[in-house]
Amino acid sequence: MMLYFFASLFAFIIISFLIFTIFFLHFRQNTNFEKFLPFECGFSMVKSPRVPFSTRFFLLTVIFLVFDIELVLLFPLVNYLNKTDLNIIISSSLIFLILMLGVIYEWKEGSFDWMK
């Protein structure tokens, strides 16, 4: 009985040592400098933090967010389209008119052409 215990203990130690050495050798080959650098908010610290940023692209994203929020405000009005209440029709038409005037203004201003 004692022989089985020592044999299994010896086999466990040998197998553990082999697994540890294989893992250690494999991990040592795959390490590089960039793996240990902090990565935060999508910016790599290896490169210079001063990169050119397109302000026209930023303006386009802000316009997208504003119009996206306005569209989200229009979604609940779909439930009231089958009702013929004059207040609902006027308010939804006014919101849609403001949205369309904003799109036309931004288009004429050239804000949608961010590649210039």
C-alpha positions as CSV (number, residue, x, y, z in Angstrom):
1,M,0.0,0.0,0.0
2,M,2.8,2.4,0.9
3,L,4.5,1.5,-2.4
4,Y,1.5,2.7,-4.4
5,F,1.4,5.9,-2.4
6,F,5.1,6.8,-3.1
7,A,4.8,5.7,-6.8
8,S,1.7,7.9,-7.4
9,L,3.4,10.8,-5.5
10,F,6.5,10.4,-7.6
11,A,4.4,10.2,-10.8
12,F,2.5,13.3,-9.7
13,I,5.7,15.3,-9.0
14,I,7.2,14.2,-12.4
15,I,4.1,15.1,-14.4
16,S,3.7,18.4,-12.5
17,F,7.4,19.3,-13.2
18,L,7.0,18.4,-16.9
19,I,3.8,20.5,-17.3
20,F,5.5,23.5,-15.4
21,T,8.6,23.4,-17.6
22,I,6.6,23.1,-20.9
23,F,4.5,26.0,-19.8
24,F,7.5,28.1,-18.7
25,L,9.4,27.5,-21.9
26,H,6.3,28.2,-24.1
27,F,5.5,31.4,-22.2
28,R,9.1,32.6,-22.4
29,Q,9.1,32.3,-26.2
30,N,5.9,34.2,-26.7
31,T,6.7,37.3,-24.6
32,N,7.4,40.6,-26.2
33,F,7.6,44.2,-25.0
34,E,4.1,45.3,-26.1
35,K,2.4,42.5,-24.0
36,F,3.4,44.1,-20.8
37,L,2.5,47.7,-21.6
38,P,-0.7,49.2,-20.3
39,F,-3.5,49.5,-22.9
40,E,-6.2,52.0,-22.0
41,C,-9.0,53.5,-24.0
42,G,-7.8,52.2,-27.3
43,F,-4.5,54.1,-27.3
44,S,-1.2,52.3,-27.3
45,M,1.5,53.8,-25.2
46,V,4.3,52.7,-27.5
47,K,3.5,55.4,-30.0
48,S,3.4,59.1,-29.5
49,P,0.1,60.3,-27.9
50,R,0.1,63.3,-30.2
51,V,-1.7,62.1,-33.3
52,P,-3.6,64.3,-35.7
53,F,-7.3,64.2,-35.2
54,S,-9.8,65.4,-37.8
55,T,-12.1,68.0,-36.3
56,R,-14.5,67.6,-39.2
57,F,-14.9,63.9,-38.3
58,F,-15.5,64.9,-34.7
59,L,-18.2,67.4,-35.9
60,L,-19.8,64.6,-37.9
61,T,-19.9,62.3,-34.9
62,V,-21.5,65.0,-32.8
63,I,-24.1,65.7,-35.5
64,F,-24.8,61.9,-35.7
65,L,-25.4,61.8,-31.9
66,V,-27.7,64.8,-31.9
67,F,-29.8,63.4,-34.8
68,D,-29.8,59.9,-33.3
69,I,-31.2,61.3,-30.0
70,E,-33.9,63.1,-31.9
71,L,-34.8,59.9,-33.8
72,V,-35.1,58.1,-30.5
73,L,-37.5,60.8,-29.3
74,L,-39.6,60.2,-32.4
75,F,-40.0,56.4,-31.9
76,P,-42.7,56.7,-29.2
77,L,-44.8,58.7,-31.5
78,V,-45.4,55.7,-33.7
79,N,-47.8,54.3,-31.1
80,Y,-50.0,57.4,-31.4
81,L,-50.2,57.5,-35.2
82,N,-53.5,55.7,-35.4
83,K,-55.1,58.3,-33.1
84,T,-56.4,61.5,-34.7
85,D,-55.6,63.9,-31.9
86,L,-54.5,67.3,-33.3
87,N,-51.9,67.9,-30.6
88,I,-50.1,64.7,-31.3
89,I,-50.1,65.4,-35.1
90,I,-48.8,69.0,-34.6
91,S,-46.1,68.0,-32.1
92,S,-44.8,65.1,-34.1
93,S,-44.8,67.3,-37.3
94,L,-43.0,70.0,-35.5
95,I,-40.3,67.6,-34.2
96,F,-39.9,66.1,-37.6
97,L,-39.7,69.6,-39.2
98,I,-37.0,70.7,-36.8
99,L,-35.1,67.5,-37.6
100,M,-35.3,68.0,-41.3
101,L,-34.3,71.7,-41.1
102,G,-31.3,70.7,-39.0
103,V,-30.3,68.1,-41.6
104,I,-30.7,70.6,-44.5
105,Y,-28.7,73.2,-42.6
106,E,-25.8,70.9,-41.9
107,W,-25.8,69.6,-45.4
108,K,-25.7,73.1,-46.9
109,E,-22.9,74.1,-44.4
110,G,-20.9,71.1,-45.6
111,S,-20.6,69.3,-42.3
112,F,-21.3,66.0,-43.8
113,D,-18.2,66.3,-46.1
114,W,-15.6,65.3,-43.5
115,M,-13.0,64.1,-46.1
116,K,-12.1,67.6,-47.3
